[in-house]
């Protein structure tokens, strides 16, 4: 009996890692498809799984909190969001449904409850809220608010009480109170945090402790550290630095930023120089120490970091490929890239771990 128990335990240990998987989803705007890949952490490699045509210019995506649904915004008419069910065992996608969006949306995200989908329209200068049904499929537009020009990103804080949205053309970040029961946004007080003229605030993220917000400007490629007042939903500037390489002489065109899960390192992409900038985060103050740039795919719009913090995957809009980098935990340095061709104009990446 004892030998049988030991053998069973050994068998379970052997199959445990095999049952876990990490799936990578890449939206390819111009080929109107999503590439599904498997991230093999042991081998440090990406393996193609599926290519799904979605019938539109697919760009921003977000994954449901239960990891069962991938939402993808289509920026060609008719503007809509596709809800795609995720097969946890294979990573493959299957269309669950589609719902109208109020405009071409540059960014989508979920509230903490997973019942509401936020979206920001660059072309339309608006933010919206869509409902999400019990089956996980996105529903109709629930609320529409006109904002400053070129709205670009929208996210809720961890408490789900506040939502921030950037106005790239208006040089501000708007703050909204969110009623999660009704799915409604209302202006916070104060409603806006202004940034430098023609800076173009684009993407932003909170740290895990919800003490700081990191904001990346598109037009001057500046990176800012704000103190976050979680009680009032307000921002206070503490530090500004740049994502541009030394000697840069072109037109800045910054895109995306992400923190490692442990919060030790922050990375940002800049499209003109086709580089990824790395920064070390001070654990006490949240401030950033520049660590330099790494060349990457041509015109890197979007990238993502896996949940282990060991890998970064960057997409090149003009290289039509992605690169996988190992992250050195001791230094934050990115290792030698492994390139993989995907569809045309890859621009957004989501990484999903399955148990």
Secondary structure as GFF3:
##gff-version 3
##sequence-region A 1 355
A	DSSP	alpha_helix	2	19	.	.	.	ID=ss1
A	DSSP	beta_strand	21	28	.	.	.	ID=ss2
A	DSSP	beta_strand	33	40	.	.	.	ID=ss3
A	DSSP	beta_strand	45	53	.	.	.	ID=ss4
A	DSSP	beta_strand	58	63	.	.	.	ID=ss5
A	DSSP	beta_strand	69	74	.	.	.	ID=ss6
A	DSSP	beta_strand	80	86	.	.	.	ID=ss7
A	DSSP	beta_strand	93	100	.	.	.	ID=ss8
A	DSSP	beta_strand	107	110	.	.	.	ID=ss9
A	DSSP	beta_strand	116	121	.	.	.	ID=ss10
A	DSSP	beta_strand	126	132	.	.	.	ID=ss11
A	DSSP	beta_strand	138	146	.	.	.	ID=ss12
A	DSSP	beta_strand	151	156	.	.	.	ID=ss13
A	DSSP	beta_strand	162	167	.	.	.	ID=ss14
A	DSSP	beta_strand	172	179	.	.	.	ID=ss15
A	DSSP	beta_strand	184	194	.	.	.	ID=ss16
A	DSSP	beta_strand	201	206	.	.	.	ID=ss17
A	DSSP	beta_strand	212	217	.	.	.	ID=ss18
A	DSSP	beta_strand	222	229	.	.	.	ID=ss19
A	DSSP	beta_strand	234	242	.	.	.	ID=ss20
A	DSSP	beta_strand	254	259	.	.	.	ID=ss21
A	DSSP	beta_strand	265	270	.	.	.	ID=ss22
A	DSSP	beta_strand	275	281	.	.	.	ID=ss23
A	DSSP	beta_strand	288	295	.	.	.	ID=ss24
A	DSSP	beta_strand	300	305	.	.	.	ID=ss25
A	DSSP	beta_strand	311	316	.	.	.	ID=ss26
A	DSSP	beta_strand	321	326	.	.	.	ID=ss27
A	DSSP	beta_strand	338	341	.	.	.	ID=ss28
A	DSSP	beta_strand	346	354	.	.	.	ID=ss29
###
